[in-house]
Amino acid sequence: MASKINKQTKLHVKTGDTVKVIAGDDKGKTGKILAIDTQKQRAFVEGINMVTKHVKPTAAKPQGGIEKKEASVHISNLMLVDPKSGEATRIGRKMGDNGKLVRYAKKTGEVING
């Protein structure tokens, strides 16, 4: 019986990247990726898809109340912003100088660090 291999898919965005939302309620907005859930292929983007959460009073927050926080967005609705030109661009992968795969912007051809 063949064993399952835990293969993680490569995503076009990483934590810390600046992205533009290309679909949904926040279409056209840009933000920085805070966290990524690779299993569900969703990302938490700073200031995007804000939801209200009702918080019960605890020892840390005796007041409780209503908090605004980011909810996740599917990564197919995000497009990487090229650090050089500031425009949204598709990305590709090619061999870098050190023999590792590096991401590059398809519009400008510049290698994306990170």
C-alpha positions in Angstrom: 0.0 0.0 0.0 1.4 3.4 -1.0 1.9 5.9 1.7 0.5 9.4 1.4 3.1 12.1 0.8 2.5 15.4 2.5 3.2 17.6 -0.5 2.7 21.3 0.1 1.6 23.4 -2.9 3.6 26.4 -3.9 1.6 29.6 -3.8 2.3 32.8 -5.8 2.2 34.9 -2.7 4.1 34.8 0.6 3.8 36.4 4.1 4.9 40.0 3.9 4.1 40.5 0.2 2.1 43.5 -0.9 -1.0 42.4 -2.8 -3.9 43.9 -4.7 -7.4 42.4 -4.3 -8.8 41.6 -7.8 -12.3 40.3 -6.9 -14.8 40.7 -4.1 -16.1 43.5 -1.9 -12.6 45.0 -1.4 -11.7 44.9 -5.1 -8.9 47.4 -6.0 -7.6 47.7 -2.4 -4.0 46.8 -1.6 -2.5 45.5 1.6 0.3 43.4 3.2 -0.2 39.7 3.8 -0.1 39.0 7.6 -0.6 35.2 7.5 -1.3 32.4 5.0 -3.3 29.1 5.5 -1.7 26.8 2.9 -4.2 24.0 3.6 -7.3 26.1 2.7 -5.3 28.4 0.3 -6.5 31.5 2.1 -4.6 34.6 3.3 -5.1 37.3 5.9 -4.4 40.7 4.4 -4.0 43.9 6.4 -7.1 46.1 6.3 -9.0 43.7 3.8 -12.2 41.8 4.5 -12.8 43.4 7.9 -15.3 41.6 10.1 -16.8 42.5 13.5 -16.2 40.0 16.3 -18.1 40.1 19.6 -15.6 39.4 22.5 -16.7 38.1 25.9 -15.2 39.7 28.9 -12.1 37.9 30.1 -9.3 38.5 32.7 -7.2 40.0 29.9 -10.1 42.2 28.6 -12.5 42.8 31.4 -14.6 45.2 29.3 -15.2 42.7 26.4 -16.9 44.5 23.5 -16.8 44.5 19.7 -13.5 44.1 17.8 -12.8 44.6 14.1 -10.4 42.2 12.6 -9.3 40.8 9.2 -11.0 37.6 7.8 -9.2 35.4 5.3 -9.4 35.9 1.5 -8.8 33.2 -1.1 -5.5 33.6 -2.7 -7.0 33.4 -6.2 -8.5 36.8 -5.5 -5.1 38.3 -4.8 -2.4 39.6 -7.2 1.1 40.5 -6.2 2.2 44.1 -6.5 5.5 44.6 -8.2 7.9 46.4 -5.7 9.6 48.3 -8.6 6.7 49.6 -10.7 3.9 49.5 -8.0 1.5 47.7 -10.4 -0.2 44.3 -10.0 1.6 41.6 -11.9 1.6 37.9 -12.5 4.6 36.0 -11.3 6.7 33.3 -12.8 9.5 31.0 -11.4 13.0 30.6 -12.8 16.3 29.4 -11.7 18.3 32.0 -9.8 22.0 32.6 -9.6 22.4 30.3 -6.6 20.5 27.4 -8.3 17.3 27.9 -6.4 13.9 28.8 -7.9 13.1 32.5 -7.6 9.9 34.4 -8.3 9.9 37.1 -10.9 7.4 39.7 -12.1 6.1 38.9 -15.6 5.5 42.6 -16.4 9.0 43.9 -15.7 11.1 40.7 -15.4 12.5 41.8 -12.1 13.3 39.1 -9.4 11.0 39.4 -6.4 12.9 39.1 -3.1 11.3 37.2 -0.2 
